[in-house]
Amino acid sequence: MPRITVGGIDYNTEDLTENGKAQLASLQFLESQMRKLNTEVAIYKTAREGYLRALRAELAKAGQTDAASPDAQP
């Protein structure tokens, strides 16, 4: 007999009404989708950091090149 805890109280899911079971199914689907989105956000944040590191490296190269150039301005 599956149980869920809501507001600190345990409930037997078999005792839910049809509407209650539908609400529970919707909640479980929503939580699954939120986990998926959170995983995607973590992937995007990781990629963002990689792009920022690469951009900083390119900016550093450009700064060194500009400073070494005879036409470089302070």
PDB file of N, CA, C and O in Angstrom:
ATOM      1  N   MET A   1       0.835  -1.167   0.000  1.00  0.00           N
ATOM      2  CA  MET A   1       0.000   0.000   0.000  1.00  0.00           C
ATOM      3  C   MET A   1       0.888   1.241   0.000  1.00  0.00           C
ATOM      4  O   MET A   1       1.487   1.575   1.022  1.00  0.00           O
ATOM      5  N   PRO A   2       0.975   1.925  -1.141  1.00  0.00           N
ATOM      6  CA  PRO A   2       1.813   3.123  -1.263  1.00  0.00           C
ATOM      7  C   PRO A   2       1.311   4.250  -0.365  1.00  0.00           C
ATOM      8  O   PRO A   2       0.112   4.452  -0.177  1.00  0.00           O
ATOM      9  N   ARG A   3       2.293   4.974   0.182  1.00  0.00           N
ATOM     10  CA  ARG A   3       1.945   6.076   1.068  1.00  0.00           C
ATOM     11  C   ARG A   3       2.618   7.346   0.560  1.00  0.00           C
ATOM     12  O   ARG A   3       3.666   7.309  -0.085  1.00  0.00           O
ATOM     13  N   ILE A   4       1.980   8.468   0.873  1.00  0.00           N
ATOM     14  CA  ILE A   4       2.560   9.779   0.585  1.00  0.00           C
ATOM     15  C   ILE A   4       2.491  10.596   1.867  1.00  0.00           C
ATOM     16  O   ILE A   4       1.660  10.341   2.739  1.00  0.00           O
ATOM     17  N   THR A   5       3.369  11.575   1.965  1.00  0.00           N
ATOM     18  CA  THR A   5       3.358  12.475   3.119  1.00  0.00           C
ATOM     19  C   THR A   5       3.057  13.874   2.610  1.00  0.00           C
ATOM     20  O   THR A   5       3.751  14.401   1.741  1.00  0.00           O
ATOM     21  N   VAL A   6       2.020  14.457   3.162  1.00  0.00           N
ATOM     22  CA  VAL A   6       1.622  15.824   2.796  1.00  0.00           C
ATOM     23  C   VAL A   6       1.437  16.594   4.096  1.00  0.00           C
ATOM     24  O   VAL A   6       0.641  16.217   4.956  1.00  0.00           O
ATOM     25  N   GLY A   7       2.192  17.682   4.217  1.00  0.00           N
ATOM     26  CA  GLY A   7       2.072  18.486   5.437  1.00  0.00           C
ATOM     27  C   GLY A   7       2.453  17.731   6.684  1.00  0.00           C
ATOM     28  O   GLY A   7       1.901  17.977   7.756  1.00  0.00           O
ATOM     29  N   GLY A   8       3.405  16.797   6.553  1.00  0.00           N
ATOM     30  CA  GLY A   8       3.858  16.030   7.704  1.00  0.00           C
ATOM     31  C   GLY A   8       2.938  14.886   8.100  1.00  0.00           C
ATOM     32  O   GLY A   8       3.177  14.221   9.107  1.00  0.00           O
ATOM     33  N   ILE A   9       1.885  14.646   7.317  1.00  0.00           N
ATOM     34  CA  ILE A   9       0.937  13.571   7.627  1.00  0.00           C
ATOM     35  C   ILE A   9       1.014  12.520   6.528  1.00  0.00           C
ATOM     36  O   ILE A   9       0.981  12.849   5.343  1.00  0.00           O
ATOM     37  N   ASP A  10       1.117  11.243   6.927  1.00  0.00           N
ATOM     38  CA  ASP A  10       1.159  10.134   5.967  1.00  0.00           C
ATOM     39  C   ASP A  10      -0.248   9.742   5.555  1.00  0.00           C
ATOM     40  O   ASP A  10      -1.163   9.681   6.375  1.00  0.00           O
ATOM     41  N   TYR A  11      -0.399   9.474   4.248  1.00  0.00           N
ATOM     42  CA  TYR A  11      -1.682   9.043   3.704  1.00  0.00           C
ATOM     43  C   TYR A  11      -1.479   7.786   2.859  1.00  0.00           C
ATOM     44  O   TYR A  11      -0.447   7.618   2.209  1.00  0.00           O
ATOM     45  N   ASN A  12      -2.458   6.931   2.881  1.00  0.00           N
ATOM     46  CA  ASN A  12      -2.469   5.756   2.025  1.00  0.00           C
ATOM     47  C   ASN A  12      -3.054   6.181   0.687  1.00  0.00           C
ATOM     48  O   ASN A  12      -4.197   6.633   0.629  1.00  0.00           O
ATOM     49  N   THR A  13      -2.288   6.042  -0.385  1.00  0.00           N
ATOM     50  CA  THR A  13      -2.764   6.490  -1.690  1.00  0.00           C
ATOM     51  C   THR A  13      -3.956   5.678  -2.188  1.00  0.00           C
ATOM     52  O   THR A  13      -4.727   6.150  -3.024  1.00  0.00           O
ATOM     53  N   GLU A  14      -4.105   4.481  -1.688  1.00  0.00           N
ATOM     54  CA  GLU A  14      -5.243   3.657  -2.110  1.00  0.00           C
ATOM     55  C   GLU A  14      -6.561   4.196  -1.567  1.00  0.00           C
ATOM     56  O   GLU A  14      -7.633   3.858  -2.070  1.00  0.00           O
ATOM     57  N   ASP A  15      -6.474   5.041  -0.533  1.00  0.00           N
ATOM     58  CA  ASP A  15      -7.682   5.614   0.057  1.00  0.00           C
ATOM     59  C   ASP A  15      -8.112   6.917  -0.618  1.00  0.00           C
ATOM     60  O   ASP A  15      -9.155   7.475  -0.276  1.00  0.00           O
ATOM     61  N   LEU A  16      -7.316   7.405  -1.573  1.00  0.00           N
ATOM     62  CA  LEU A  16      -7.662   8.653  -2.249  1.00  0.00           C
ATOM     63  C   LEU A  16      -8.861   8.476  -3.169  1.00  0.00           C
ATOM     64  O   LEU A  16      -9.090   7.395  -3.713  1.00  0.00           O
ATOM     65  N   THR A  17      -9.616   9.544  -3.335  1.00  0.00           N
ATOM     66  CA  THR A  17     -10.705   9.542  -4.314  1.00  0.00           C
ATOM     67  C   THR A  17     -10.082   9.549  -5.709  1.00  0.00           C
ATOM     68  O   THR A  17      -8.871   9.718  -5.849  1.00  0.00           O
ATOM     69  N   GLU A  18     -10.895   9.369  -6.724  1.00  0.00           N
ATOM     70  CA  GLU A  18     -10.384   9.434  -8.097  1.00  0.00           C
ATOM     71  C   GLU A  18      -9.772  10.804  -8.373  1.00  0.00           C
ATOM     72  O   GLU A  18      -8.721  10.909  -9.007  1.00  0.00           O
ATOM     73  N   ASN A  19     -10.438  11.852  -7.892  1.00  0.00           N
ATOM     74  CA  ASN A  19      -9.898  13.197  -8.061  1.00  0.00           C
ATOM     75  C   ASN A  19      -8.576  13.342  -7.312  1.00  0.00           C
ATOM     76  O   ASN A  19      -7.640  13.951  -7.830  1.00  0.00           O
ATOM     77  N   GLY A  20      -8.487  12.800  -6.121  1.00  0.00           N
ATOM     78  CA  GLY A  20      -7.250  12.842  -5.346  1.00  0.00           C
ATOM     79  C   GLY A  20      -6.125  12.112  -6.065  1.00  0.00           C
ATOM     80  O   GLY A  20      -4.987  12.582  -6.087  1.00  0.00           O
ATOM     81  N   LYS A  21      -6.442  10.967  -6.653  1.00  0.00           N
ATOM     82  CA  LYS A  21      -5.442  10.211  -7.412  1.00  0.00           C
ATOM     83  C   LYS A  21      -4.989  10.993  -8.642  1.00  0.00           C
ATOM     84  O   LYS A  21      -3.812  10.965  -9.002  1.00  0.00           O
ATOM     85  N   ALA A  22      -5.922  11.689  -9.282  1.00  0.00           N
ATOM     86  CA  ALA A  22      -5.572  12.509 -10.441  1.00  0.00           C
ATOM     87  C   ALA A  22      -4.678  13.676 -10.021  1.00  0.00           C
ATOM     88  O   ALA A  22      -3.725  14.017 -10.721  1.00  0.00           O
ATOM     89  N   GLN A  23      -4.993  14.289  -8.867  1.00  0.00           N
ATOM     90  CA  GLN A  23      -4.160  15.382  -8.367  1.00  0.00           C
ATOM     91  C   GLN A  23      -2.757  14.885  -8.035  1.00  0.00           C
ATOM     92  O   GLN A  23      -1.768  15.556  -8.327  1.00  0.00           O
ATOM     93  N   LEU A  24      -2.679  13.721  -7.431  1.00  0.00           N
ATOM     94  CA  LEU A  24      -1.386  13.125  -7.088  1.00  0.00           C
ATOM     95  C   LEU A  24      -0.590  12.822  -8.357  1.00  0.00           C
ATOM     96  O   LEU A  24       0.608  13.098  -8.415  1.00  0.00           O
ATOM     97  N   ALA A  25      -1.237  12.263  -9.359  1.00  0.00           N
ATOM     98  CA  ALA A  25      -0.559  11.969 -10.625  1.00  0.00           C
ATOM     99  C   ALA A  25      -0.043  13.251 -11.267  1.00  0.00           C
ATOM    100  O   ALA A  25       1.071  13.281 -11.790  1.00  0.00           O
ATOM    101  N   SER A  26      -0.847  14.304 -11.228  1.00  0.00           N
ATOM    102  CA  SER A  26      -0.418  15.590 -11.787  1.00  0.00           C
ATOM    103  C   SER A  26       0.766  16.148 -11.011  1.00  0.00           C
ATOM    104  O   SER A  26       1.703  16.677 -11.608  1.00  0.00           O
ATOM    105  N   LEU A  27       0.735  16.037  -9.707  1.00  0.00           N
ATOM    106  CA  LEU A  27       1.830  16.507  -8.865  1.00  0.00           C
ATOM    107  C   LEU A  27       3.111  15.723  -9.148  1.00  0.00           C
ATOM    108  O   LEU A  27       4.192  16.304  -9.239  1.00  0.00           O
ATOM    109  N   GLN A  28       2.986  14.409  -9.285  1.00  0.00           N
ATOM    110  CA  GLN A  28       4.154  13.579  -9.578  1.00  0.00           C
ATOM    111  C   GLN A  28       4.735  13.922 -10.949  1.00  0.00           C
ATOM    112  O   GLN A  28       5.954  13.976 -11.111  1.00  0.00           O
ATOM    113  N   PHE A  29       3.872  14.152 -11.928  1.00  0.00           N
ATOM    114  CA  PHE A  29       4.343  14.548 -13.257  1.00  0.00           C
ATOM    115  C   PHE A  29       5.071  15.886 -13.183  1.00  0.00           C
ATOM    116  O   PHE A  29       6.151  16.047 -13.752  1.00  0.00           O
ATOM    117  N   LEU A  30       4.473  16.843 -12.478  1.00  0.00           N
ATOM    118  CA  LEU A  30       5.064  18.168 -12.329  1.00  0.00           C
ATOM    119  C   LEU A  30       6.438  18.077 -11.677  1.00  0.00           C
ATOM    120  O   LEU A  30       7.389  18.706 -12.140  1.00  0.00           O
ATOM    121  N   GLU A  31       6.547  17.301 -10.608  1.00  0.00           N
ATOM    122  CA  GLU A  31       7.832  17.168  -9.918  1.00  0.00           C
ATOM    123  C   GLU A  31       8.875  16.521 -10.817  1.00  0.00           C
ATOM    124  O   GLU A  31      10.048  16.890 -10.771  1.00  0.00           O
ATOM    125  N   SER A  32       8.464  15.574 -11.622  1.00  0.00           N
ATOM    126  CA  SER A  32       9.373  14.940 -12.575  1.00  0.00           C
ATOM    127  C   SER A  32       9.875  15.951 -13.604  1.00  0.00           C
ATOM    128  O   SER A  32      11.064  15.983 -13.924  1.00  0.00           O
ATOM    129  N   GLN A  33       8.969  16.771 -14.117  1.00  0.00           N
ATOM    130  CA  GLN A  33       9.344  17.788 -15.095  1.00  0.00           C
ATOM    131  C   GLN A  33      10.266  18.837 -14.467  1.00  0.00           C
ATOM    132  O   GLN A  33      11.198  19.313 -15.115  1.00  0.00           O
ATOM    133  N   MET A  34      10.008  19.191 -13.218  1.00  0.00           N
ATOM    134  CA  MET A  34      10.848  20.167 -12.536  1.00  0.00           C
ATOM    135  C   MET A  34      12.259  19.616 -12.329  1.00  0.00           C
ATOM    136  O   MET A  34      13.236  20.351 -12.473  1.00  0.00           O
ATOM    137  N   ARG A  35      12.374  18.331 -11.994  1.00  0.00           N
ATOM    138  CA  ARG A  35      13.697  17.712 -11.863  1.00  0.00           C
ATOM    139  C   ARG A  35      14.427  17.756 -13.198  1.00  0.00           C
ATOM    140  O   ARG A  35      15.623  18.040 -13.255  1.00  0.00           O
ATOM    141  N   LYS A  36      13.691  17.470 -14.271  1.00  0.00           N
ATOM    142  CA  LYS A  36      14.279  17.504 -15.614  1.00  0.00           C
ATOM    143  C   LYS A  36      14.769  18.912 -15.943  1.00  0.00           C
ATOM    144  O   LYS A  36      15.885  19.080 -16.437  1.00  0.00           O
ATOM    145  N   LEU A  37      13.950  19.914 -15.676  1.00  0.00           N
ATOM    146  CA  LEU A  37      14.344  21.294 -15.940  1.00  0.00           C
ATOM    147  C   LEU A  37      15.542  21.721 -15.088  1.00  0.00           C
ATOM    148  O   LEU A  37      16.439  22.410 -15.574  1.00  0.00           O
ATOM    149  N   ASN A  38      15.553  21.316 -13.832  1.00  0.00           N
ATOM    150  CA  ASN A  38      16.688  21.647 -12.966  1.00  0.00           C
ATOM    151  C   ASN A  38      17.976  21.021 -13.487  1.00  0.00           C
ATOM    152  O   ASN A  38      19.043  21.629 -13.410  1.00  0.00           O
ATOM    153  N   THR A  39      17.874  19.806 -14.018  1.00  0.00           N
ATOM    154  CA  THR A  39      19.037  19.157 -14.622  1.00  0.00           C
ATOM    155  C   THR A  39      19.494  19.937 -15.850  1.00  0.00           C
ATOM    156  O   THR A  39      20.692  20.141 -16.046  1.00  0.00           O
ATOM    157  N   GLU A  40      18.550  20.370 -16.670  1.00  0.00           N
ATOM    158  CA  GLU A  40      18.894  21.155 -17.855  1.00  0.00           C
ATOM    159  C   GLU A  40      19.542  22.482 -17.460  1.00  0.00           C
ATOM    160  O   GLU A  40      20.519  22.902 -18.079  1.00  0.00           O
ATOM    161  N   VAL A  41      19.010  23.134 -16.447  1.00  0.00           N
ATOM    162  CA  VAL A  41      19.590  24.403 -15.987  1.00  0.00           C
ATOM    163  C   VAL A  41      21.035  24.166 -15.532  1.00  0.00           C
ATOM    164  O   VAL A  41      21.916  24.974 -15.829  1.00  0.00           O
ATOM    165  N   ALA A  42      21.280  23.077 -14.821  1.00  0.00           N
ATOM    166  CA  ALA A  42      22.643  22.771 -14.373  1.00  0.00           C
ATOM    167  C   ALA A  42      23.568  22.576 -15.576  1.00  0.00           C
ATOM    168  O   ALA A  42      24.718  23.016 -15.552  1.00  0.00           O
ATOM    169  N   ILE A  43      23.075  21.925 -16.617  1.00  0.00           N
ATOM    170  CA  ILE A  43      23.864  21.736 -17.840  1.00  0.00           C
ATOM    171  C   ILE A  43      24.160  23.088 -18.478  1.00  0.00           C
ATOM    172  O   ILE A  43      25.293  23.356 -18.879  1.00  0.00           O
ATOM    173  N   TYR A  44      23.145  23.935 -18.572  1.00  0.00           N
ATOM    174  CA  TYR A  44      23.332  25.258 -19.177  1.00  0.00           C
ATOM    175  C   TYR A  44      24.314  26.103 -18.378  1.00  0.00           C
ATOM    176  O   TYR A  44      25.132  26.818 -18.959  1.00  0.00           O
ATOM    177  N   LYS A  45      24.242  26.027 -17.050  1.00  0.00           N
ATOM    178  CA  LYS A  45      25.165  26.792 -16.218  1.00  0.00           C
ATOM    179  C   LYS A  45      26.600  26.312 -16.422  1.00  0.00           C
ATOM    180  O   LYS A  45      27.531  27.115 -16.472  1.00  0.00           O
ATOM    181  N   THR A  46      26.768  25.012 -16.537  1.00  0.00           N
ATOM    182  CA  THR A  46      28.100  24.457 -16.782  1.00  0.00           C
ATOM    183  C   THR A  46      28.625  24.929 -18.126  1.00  0.00           C
ATOM    184  O   THR A  46      29.783  25.330 -18.238  1.00  0.00           O
ATOM    185  N   ALA A  47      27.786  24.883 -19.139  1.00  0.00           N
ATOM    186  CA  ALA A  47      28.192  25.348 -20.464  1.00  0.00           C
ATOM    187  C   ALA A  47      28.512  26.839 -20.430  1.00  0.00           C
ATOM    188  O   ALA A  47      29.482  27.280 -21.047  1.00  0.00           O
ATOM    189  N   ARG A  48      27.716  27.602 -19.726  1.00  0.00           N
ATOM    190  CA  ARG A  48      27.933  29.049 -19.618  1.00  0.00           C
ATOM    191  C   ARG A  48      29.300  29.336 -19.026  1.00  0.00           C
ATOM    192  O   ARG A  48      30.023  30.202 -19.519  1.00  0.00           O
ATOM    193  N   GLU A  49      29.661  28.613 -17.966  1.00  0.00           N
ATOM    194  CA  GLU A  49      30.972  28.815 -17.348  1.00  0.00           C
ATOM    195  C   GLU A  49      32.086  28.489 -18.336  1.00  0.00           C
ATOM    196  O   GLU A  49      33.099  29.187 -18.380  1.00  0.00           O
ATOM    197  N   GLY A  50      31.908  27.446 -19.120  1.00  0.00           N
ATOM    198  CA  GLY A  50      32.907  27.105 -20.132  1.00  0.00           C
ATOM    199  C   GLY A  50      33.051  28.196 -21.178  1.00  0.00           C
ATOM    200  O   GLY A  50      34.164  28.551 -21.567  1.00  0.00           O
ATOM    201  N   TYR A  51      31.929  28.724 -21.632  1.00  0.00           N
ATOM    202  CA  TYR A  51      31.970  29.818 -22.611  1.00  0.00           C
ATOM    203  C   TYR A  51      32.615  31.068 -22.015  1.00  0.00           C
ATOM    204  O   TYR A  51      33.379  31.758 -22.690  1.00  0.00           O
ATOM    205  N   LEU A  52      32.305  31.361 -20.744  1.00  0.00           N
ATOM    206  CA  LEU A  52      32.911  32.526 -20.094  1.00  0.00           C
ATOM    207  C   LEU A  52      34.420  32.356 -19.970  1.00  0.00           C
ATOM    208  O   LEU A  52      35.176  33.299 -20.207  1.00  0.00           O
ATOM    209  N   ARG A  53      34.865  31.143 -19.594  1.00  0.00           N
ATOM    210  CA  ARG A  53      36.308  30.897 -19.500  1.00  0.00           C
ATOM    211  C   ARG A  53      36.969  31.091 -20.862  1.00  0.00           C
ATOM    212  O   ARG A  53      38.029  31.709 -20.961  1.00  0.00           O
ATOM    213  N   ALA A  54      36.341  30.563 -21.906  1.00  0.00           N
ATOM    214  CA  ALA A  54      36.901  30.694 -23.250  1.00  0.00           C
ATOM    215  C   ALA A  54      36.924  32.161 -23.679  1.00  0.00           C
ATOM    216  O   ALA A  54      37.894  32.614 -24.287  1.00  0.00           O
ATOM    217  N   LEU A  55      35.869  32.898 -23.368  1.00  0.00           N
ATOM    218  CA  LEU A  55      35.821  34.315 -23.712  1.00  0.00           C
ATOM    219  C   LEU A  55      36.894  35.093 -22.960  1.00  0.00           C
ATOM    220  O   LEU A  55      37.576  35.936 -23.542  1.00  0.00           O
ATOM    221  N   ARG A  56      37.044  34.810 -21.664  1.00  0.00           N
ATOM    222  CA  ARG A  56      38.082  35.496 -20.883  1.00  0.00           C
ATOM    223  C   ARG A  56      39.467  35.226 -21.460  1.00  0.00           C
ATOM    224  O   ARG A  56      40.306  36.125 -21.516  1.00  0.00           O
ATOM    225  N   ALA A  57      39.706  33.982 -21.891  1.00  0.00           N
ATOM    226  CA  ALA A  57      40.995  33.637 -22.490  1.00  0.00           C
ATOM    227  C   ALA A  57      41.214  34.436 -23.773  1.00  0.00           C
ATOM    228  O   ALA A  57      42.313  34.931 -24.024  1.00  0.00           O
ATOM    229  N   GLU A  58      40.170  34.555 -24.573  1.00  0.00           N
ATOM    230  CA  GLU A  58      40.289  35.334 -25.806  1.00  0.00           C
ATOM    231  C   GLU A  58      40.503  36.808 -25.511  1.00  0.00           C
ATOM    232  O   GLU A  58      41.291  37.469 -26.189  1.00  0.00           O
ATOM    233  N   LEU A  59      39.812  37.329 -24.509  1.00  0.00           N
ATOM    234  CA  LEU A  59      39.988  38.731 -24.132  1.00  0.00           C
ATOM    235  C   LEU A  59      41.400  38.975 -23.606  1.00  0.00           C
ATOM    236  O   LEU A  59      42.002  40.011 -23.887  1.00  0.00           O
ATOM    237  N   ALA A  60      41.923  38.021 -22.846  1.00  0.00           N
ATOM    238  CA  ALA A  60      43.284  38.146 -22.332  1.00  0.00           C
ATOM    239  C   ALA A  60      44.285  38.159 -23.487  1.00  0.00           C
ATOM    240  O   ALA A  60      45.232  38.945 -23.494  1.00  0.00           O
ATOM    241  N   LYS A  61      44.062  37.277 -24.463  1.00  0.00           N
ATOM    242  CA  LYS A  61      44.939  37.257 -25.645  1.00  0.00           C
ATOM    243  C   LYS A  61      44.871  38.590 -26.366  1.00  0.00           C
ATOM    244  O   LYS A  61      45.903  39.138 -26.753  1.00  0.00           O
ATOM    245  N   ALA A  62      43.684  39.110 -26.549  1.00  0.00           N
ATOM    246  CA  ALA A  62      43.510  40.384 -27.242  1.00  0.00           C
ATOM    247  C   ALA A  62      44.184  41.501 -26.465  1.00  0.00           C
ATOM    248  O   ALA A  62      44.786  42.392 -27.065  1.00  0.00           O
ATOM    249  N   GLY A  63      44.097  41.473 -25.162  1.00  0.00           N
ATOM    250  CA  GLY A  63      44.734  42.485 -24.326  1.00  0.00           C
ATOM    251  C   GLY A  63      46.243  42.425 -24.449  1.00  0.00           C
ATOM    252  O   GLY A  63      46.901  43.464 -24.509  1.00  0.00           O
ATOM    253  N   GLN A  64      46.808  41.215 -24.489  1.00  0.00           N
ATOM    254  CA  GLN A  64      48.252  41.066 -24.634  1.00  0.00           C
ATOM    255  C   GLN A  64      48.696  41.514 -26.022  1.00  0.00           C
ATOM    256  O   GLN A  64      49.746  42.139 -26.175  1.00  0.00           O
ATOM    257  N   THR A  65      47.896  41.192 -27.025  1.00  0.00           N
ATOM    258  CA  THR A  65      48.222  41.582 -28.391  1.00  0.00           C
ATOM    259  C   THR A  65      48.157  43.094 -28.527  1.00  0.00           C
ATOM    260  O   THR A  65      49.042  43.699 -29.133  1.00  0.00           O
ATOM    261  N   ASP A  66      47.116  43.712 -27.969  1.00  0.00           N
ATOM    262  CA  ASP A  66      46.970  45.163 -28.054  1.00  0.00           C
ATOM    263  C   ASP A  66      48.119  45.870 -27.337  1.00  0.00           C
ATOM    264  O   ASP A  66      48.645  46.866 -27.835  1.00  0.00           O
ATOM    265  N   ALA A  67      48.505  45.360 -26.178  1.00  0.00           N
ATOM    266  CA  ALA A  67      49.567  45.995 -25.396  1.00  0.00           C
ATOM    267  C   ALA A  67      50.905  45.876 -26.121  1.00  0.00           C
ATOM    268  O   ALA A  67      51.749  46.764 -26.007  1.00  0.00           O
ATOM    269  N   ALA A  68      51.104  44.797 -26.859  1.00  0.00           N
ATOM    270  CA  ALA A  68      52.358  44.601 -27.567  1.00  0.00           C
ATOM    271  C   ALA A  68      52.389  45.354 -28.893  1.00  0.00           C
ATOM    272  O   ALA A  68      53.452  45.514 -29.492  1.00  0.00           O
ATOM    273  N   SER A  69      51.258  45.804 -29.342  1.00  0.00           N
ATOM    274  CA  SER A  69      51.165  46.497 -30.633  1.00  0.00           C
ATOM    275  C   SER A  69      51.706  47.913 -30.514  1.00  0.00           C
ATOM    276  O   SER A  69      51.456  48.589 -29.516  1.00  0.00           O
ATOM    277  N   PRO A  70      52.451  48.372 -31.528  1.00  0.00           N
ATOM    278  CA  PRO A  70      52.956  49.749 -31.482  1.00  0.00           C
ATOM    279  C   PRO A  70      51.844  50.777 -31.518  1.00  0.00           C
ATOM    280  O   PRO A  70      52.046  51.904 -31.065  1.00  0.00           O
ATOM    281  N   ASP A  71      50.691  50.436 -32.036  1.00  0.00           N
ATOM    282  CA  ASP A  71      49.557  51.365 -32.112  1.00  0.00           C
ATOM    283  C   ASP A  71      48.676  51.314 -30.866  1.00  0.00           C
ATOM    284  O   ASP A  71      47.653  51.995 -30.800  1.00  0.00           O
ATOM    285  N   ALA A  72      49.065  50.519 -29.893  1.00  0.00           N
ATOM    286  CA  ALA A  72      48.231  50.350 -28.704  1.00  0.00           C
ATOM    287  C   ALA A  72      48.096  51.650 -27.939  1.00  0.00           C
ATOM    288  O   ALA A  72      49.055  52.409 -27.803  1.00  0.00           O
ATOM    289  N   GLN A  73      46.906  51.894 -27.447  1.00  0.00           N
ATOM    290  CA  GLN A  73      46.635  53.099 -26.661  1.00  0.00           C
ATOM    291  C   GLN A  73      46.426  52.704 -25.219  1.00  0.00           C
ATOM    292  O   GLN A  73      45.895  51.625 -24.956  1.00  0.00           O
ATOM    293  N   PRO A  74      46.823  53.537 -24.274  1.00  0.00           N
ATOM    294  CA  PRO A  74      46.663  53.205 -22.847  1.00  0.00           C
ATOM    295  C   PRO A  74      45.220  53.109 -22.418  1.00  0.00           C
ATOM    296  O   PRO A  74      44.940  52.839 -21.250  1.00  0.00           O
TER     297      PRO A  74
END
